Each structure stands twice: as C-alpha cells, then as structure tokens.
C-alpha cells in the first residue's frame, strides 16, 4: 500500500469564554481506528485531548460494526470521515487551541503501533491541513 496521511480540519466558534470546536479527521480508504470505548479490552481506544481548556467535554463519533467473519467477536470501528466535537472554557486572551489525538490505525487484519497526532485550531475560524507523517507505510 502506498504512503497515506490523514487530514484534519478544525472549525471553532467562541461565545464569551466558551468555545465549541469541531475536529474533522479523514482517514484513508481501508484504514480504521478503534472508537473511544472499544468492544474488546485489549483494543486501544481513540482519545482526543484539548490543551489549556477547562470544563472540557468531547463528543466522539459513533462507531460502525465491522464483520470479521467470526461469531465470537464483534468489532466496532471508526472509518472514513470522523467528527469530534470539543466544548470547553478558554482562558482570556487565548487565540489558539491545540491538543492531541491518540489512536491506533489498522489496515485489513493488521493493527499498526499507536500514534499521537498534534492538532491546532484558531479559537474562531477554520483551518485544514494534512498530517505529514505517513499513516500507513
């Protein structure tokens, strides 16, 4: 498989000291990551964190069921275009938010080592970028 990178788009809206940020992650075709609450205890959850915000809540995307062809395992995954919604209080004078997305990419039946990707966003407005480090070798 050729080298592929994920893309991230952020859109943030500030109202007083409250910010609501939508982080959209596009995974390449054939790649999935585990949801925030995986169905099996040995699977690594996806975790989104926002630095510098207080009273943070994160709404994670809904997973889909993946058929592995085995009756004893039900796997839920995140694939395609994913939307994470972060809400929190931003300190006065802050004009940029950043954070991390921790995930384990899987291709077919093989899971790659977990990754941590830094993301950033203006407190108000939109930004889009491609994560330069390859997601899939």
Secondary structure, DSSP 4 states (H G I P E B T S, - for coil): ---B--EEEEEEEEETTEEEEEEEEEPPTTEEEE-SS-SSTTSPPPEEEETTEEEEEEEPPPPEEE--S-TT--EEEEESEEEEEEEEEE-TT--EEEEEEEE-EEETTEEPPPEEEEEEEESSEEEEEE--S-SB-
